Amino acid sequence: MEQSSARKAAEERLKQQAGFKKMVGGFLVLIIVMVIIWAVAGQGYFWPIWVIVGLAIATIFSAWSAYGPRDKAPSEAKIEEETRKFEE
């Protein structure tokens, strides 16, 4: 990977990580609001759990995207190896 494309990839990754942090903050505010609504409404069945589960699933996928393994560009050797397969 050349320097400029590596830099662009790093910048994009940092943007994803910053966006993830903002999203988690928003999710926490939303969860707090839902729990307050539940508490004020009479504290019956704890329905905010369904909101929390949905947000947890979204958080897991976003965390994987922001902090998970990076996509690596294929090495020149791999490209040549694959090219040879097509030539046979």
Rosetta silent file (secondary structure, phi, psi, omega in degrees, C-alpha in Angstrom):
SEQUENCE: MEQSSARKAAEERLKQQAGFKKMVGGFLVLIIVMVIIWAVAGQGYFWPIWVIVGLAIATIFSAWSAYGPRDKAPSEAKIEEETRKFEE
SCORE:     score description
SCORE:     0.000 S_00000001
   1 L     0.000  129.256  179.484    0.000    0.000    0.000 S_00000001
   2 L   -75.059  166.186 -173.888    1.468    3.331   -0.905 S_00000001
   3 H   -58.104  -45.428 -175.767    1.799    6.108    1.648 S_00000001
   4 H   -67.772  -38.701  178.951   -1.139    8.191    0.430 S_00000001
   5 H   -72.505  -33.828  176.286   -3.581    5.271    0.320 S_00000001
   6 H   -65.865  -39.604  178.613   -2.378    4.067    3.741 S_00000001
   7 H   -65.303  -42.623  178.627   -2.947    7.555    5.099 S_00000001
   8 H   -62.637  -40.501  178.573   -6.440    7.684    3.599 S_00000001
   9 H   -64.399  -40.949  178.927   -7.249    4.292    5.117 S_00000001
  10 H   -65.951  -41.654  178.347   -5.997    5.460    8.528 S_00000001
  11 H   -63.224  -41.989  179.334   -8.022    8.671    8.324 S_00000001
  12 H   -63.815  -41.018  179.256  -11.147    6.720    7.377 S_00000001
  13 H   -63.522  -42.031  178.687  -10.607    4.313   10.276 S_00000001
  14 H   -65.671  -36.355  176.163  -10.235    7.206   12.730 S_00000001
  15 H   -64.651  -41.337  177.746  -13.443    8.769   11.386 S_00000001
  16 H   -62.469  -41.055 -179.605  -15.254    5.467   11.916 S_00000001
  17 H   -66.749  -40.530  177.888  -13.953    5.248   15.483 S_00000001
  18 H   -66.113  -41.604  177.654  -15.036    8.818   16.270 S_00000001
  19 H   -63.378  -37.722  177.684  -18.460    8.147   14.765 S_00000001
  20 H   -62.051  -44.164  179.996  -18.752    4.979   16.834 S_00000001
  21 H   -62.528  -41.036  177.512  -18.065    6.886   20.045 S_00000001
  22 H   -64.360  -41.228 -179.808  -20.733    9.467   19.175 S_00000001
  23 H   -62.669  -44.221  179.639  -23.201    6.713   18.354 S_00000001
  24 H   -62.240  -40.491  176.648  -22.619    4.947   21.679 S_00000001
  25 H   -60.433  -44.040  177.180  -23.172    8.247   23.511 S_00000001
  26 H   -63.252  -40.019  178.471  -26.460    8.738   21.668 S_00000001
  27 H   -63.356  -41.039  179.375  -27.502    5.179   22.443 S_00000001
  28 H   -62.891  -41.801  177.591  -26.816    5.698   26.152 S_00000001
  29 H   -61.963  -44.222  179.995  -28.974    8.830   26.177 S_00000001
  30 H   -62.203  -42.749  178.891  -31.748    6.934   24.377 S_00000001
  31 H   -62.291  -43.828  179.179  -31.582    4.044   26.848 S_00000001
  32 H   -61.089  -43.657  179.030  -31.771    6.434   29.800 S_00000001
  33 H   -61.543  -44.366 -179.725  -34.809    8.169   28.269 S_00000001
  34 H   -63.042  -41.031  179.383  -36.541    4.813   27.674 S_00000001
  35 H   -67.723  -37.222  176.728  -35.906    3.668   31.240 S_00000001
  36 H   -64.837  -43.179  177.849  -37.230    6.987   32.598 S_00000001
  37 H   -61.021  -44.105  177.968  -40.381    6.631   30.470 S_00000001
  38 H   -59.844  -43.929 -178.604  -40.815    3.069   31.742 S_00000001
  39 H   -65.837  -41.840 -178.967  -40.347    4.195   35.361 S_00000001
  40 H   -70.640  -31.035 -176.151  -42.796    7.091   35.039 S_00000001
  41 L   -80.094   -2.494  174.258  -45.365    4.918   33.253 S_00000001
  42 L   123.588   -1.144  174.127  -45.710    2.516   36.162 S_00000001
  43 L    56.348   41.832  175.388  -42.765    0.124   36.059 S_00000001
  44 L   -77.609 -132.618  177.278  -44.640   -2.871   34.680 S_00000001
  45 L   -56.667  134.364 -176.062  -43.040   -5.197   32.190 S_00000001
  46 L   -81.060   76.787 -179.031  -39.513   -3.943   31.454 S_00000001
  47 L   -68.278  -23.204  178.489  -40.061   -3.236   27.761 S_00000001
  48 H   -60.376  -15.225  178.900  -36.918   -1.067   27.378 S_00000001
  49 H   -59.685  -32.278 -179.425  -34.971   -4.338   27.266 S_00000001
  50 H   -70.841  -35.124  174.781  -36.056   -4.716   23.617 S_00000001
  51 H   -67.141  -43.715 -179.042  -34.672   -1.293   22.775 S_00000001
  52 H   -62.974  -42.605  179.254  -31.465   -2.141   24.629 S_00000001
  53 H   -63.138  -45.062  178.684  -31.086   -5.469   22.791 S_00000001
  54 H   -61.272  -43.634  179.150  -31.589   -3.795   19.415 S_00000001
  55 H   -68.028  -33.730  177.902  -29.087   -1.073   20.208 S_00000001
  56 H   -64.735  -40.801  178.125  -26.606   -3.656   21.506 S_00000001
  57 H   -63.246  -45.098  178.138  -26.762   -5.515   18.191 S_00000001
  58 H   -61.985  -38.401  179.941  -26.188   -2.272   16.275 S_00000001
  59 H   -65.392  -40.812  179.555  -23.297   -1.420   18.613 S_00000001
  60 H   -61.567  -47.131 -179.790  -21.614   -4.782   18.042 S_00000001
  61 H   -65.600  -39.284  179.033  -21.699   -4.387   14.255 S_00000001
  62 H   -68.398  -38.461  177.938  -20.489   -0.794   14.434 S_00000001
  63 H   -64.139  -40.015  178.330  -17.686   -1.714   16.836 S_00000001
  64 H   -62.099  -41.522 -179.909  -16.553   -4.466   14.475 S_00000001
  65 H   -66.099  -41.108 -175.326  -16.490   -1.992   11.620 S_00000001
  66 H   -82.899  -35.014 -172.964  -14.586    0.661   13.593 S_00000001
  67 H  -121.084   -5.790 -177.528  -12.214   -1.480   15.660 S_00000001
  68 L   -72.347 -172.325 -179.553  -12.217   -4.928   14.042 S_00000001
  69 L   -59.619  142.523  179.468   -9.618   -6.353   11.705 S_00000001
  70 L   -83.173  149.494  172.434   -8.579   -4.070    8.893 S_00000001
  71 L   -76.770  123.753  179.086   -8.969   -5.024    5.287 S_00000001
  72 L  -100.245  139.473  175.718   -5.496   -5.547    3.922 S_00000001
  73 L   -69.349  142.776  179.592   -4.719   -5.004    0.300 S_00000001
  74 L   -64.857  145.000  179.839   -3.508   -8.200   -1.366 S_00000001
  75 L   -71.338  162.182  179.507    0.242   -8.472   -1.740 S_00000001
  76 H   -61.592  -36.487  179.625    1.840   -8.290   -5.152 S_00000001
  77 H   -63.781  -41.548  178.484    2.764  -11.973   -4.859 S_00000001
  78 H   -64.788  -40.418  179.449   -0.885  -12.941   -4.257 S_00000001
  79 H   -63.320  -45.150  179.388   -2.003  -10.872   -7.238 S_00000001
  80 H   -63.849  -40.970  178.769    0.581  -12.525   -9.483 S_00000001
  81 H   -60.830  -44.695  179.819   -0.388  -15.990   -8.202 S_00000001
  82 H   -67.968  -37.340  178.084   -4.058  -15.353   -8.955 S_00000001
  83 H   -62.708  -41.064  178.763   -3.207  -13.913  -12.372 S_00000001
  84 H   -61.262  -34.145  179.061   -1.273  -17.089  -13.230 S_00000001
  85 H   -63.350  -37.229 -179.771   -4.363  -19.173  -12.442 S_00000001
  86 H   -74.506  -25.836 -178.627   -6.337  -17.280  -15.063 S_00000001
  87 H   -79.564  -18.877 -177.279   -3.577  -17.711  -17.656 S_00000001
  88 L   -76.115    0.000    0.000   -3.526  -21.514  -17.341 S_00000001
